[in-house]
Amino acid sequence: MRRPLVAGNWKMNGSREITKTLVTGIGSDLPGDCGIDVVVCPPYVYLDLCSDLLGLQPVSLGAQDLDIHGPGAFTGAIAADMLLDVGCRYVIVGHSERRSLYGESDESVAEKAAVATARGLTPIICVGETQEEREDGITAEVIRRQLGVVIENAGGKIFPQALVAYEPVWAIGTGLTATDHQAQEVHALIREQLSDASEEAAMGTRILYGGSVKPDNAAGLFAQPDIDGGLIGGASLKAADFLGIIKAANS
Ligand code: PGA
């Protein structure tokens, strides 16, 4: 049985004040018998504050990216060990905004996933097609390529520790969600491809859906057999919405 996971990707949003309000808001209403894993991924500079605020709450901390190098002369970069040092357990790699705005390649995403896993972090590896690729009918091909490079370069052994997040680029921040059927279809393909790594990878890896998940569409998505939770952007910035999504994953 795969334990559902809901992760909030705050992207480049927040302040010390907002962090305090949001984390306190989430903590105050989290179901006591939470049967799922909950993760928040604030910007780097608020990780430490978040870690203090979370205290003993059943919420884990994640970062939005990492650098593949160890500590050293890499101005502006953050190493895996630093993330561990401030209490992170998870790290998002290969988000489509990193791929499209900062030129991250499939290869660098695979390298980040490998480094994260080797250092003891759990990577959440994002894959997803653009609107144009979907219209061209090459969604399966794009996902196969993105995940294939990870399996080949990082090695199949990173699964099932590593997670995959299917995030259709056209659904991110647009209010357009993939239908339950569209999402399930791609999740099933991802699970099938994970069997190239191992049967354990296919059965045990948690595959999250991301792209305009809201409290009112979360339950339908999470009810799909191959959807094991969500990676939430906009709705993770409002405690009530994030809690609504957590409840949908927990039911
Ligand atoms: P969204 O973002 O929920 O705002 O669409 C999801 C993501 O980018 O991870």
Boltz pocket constraint, residues with backbone or C-beta under 6 A from the ligand:
constraints:
  - pocket:
      binder: B
      contacts: [[A, 9], [A, 167], [A, 171], [A, 172], [A, 173], [A, 174], [A, 175], [A, 210], [A, 211], [A, 212], [A, 213], [A, 231], [A, 232], [A, 233], [A, 234], [A, 235]]
      max_distance: 6.0
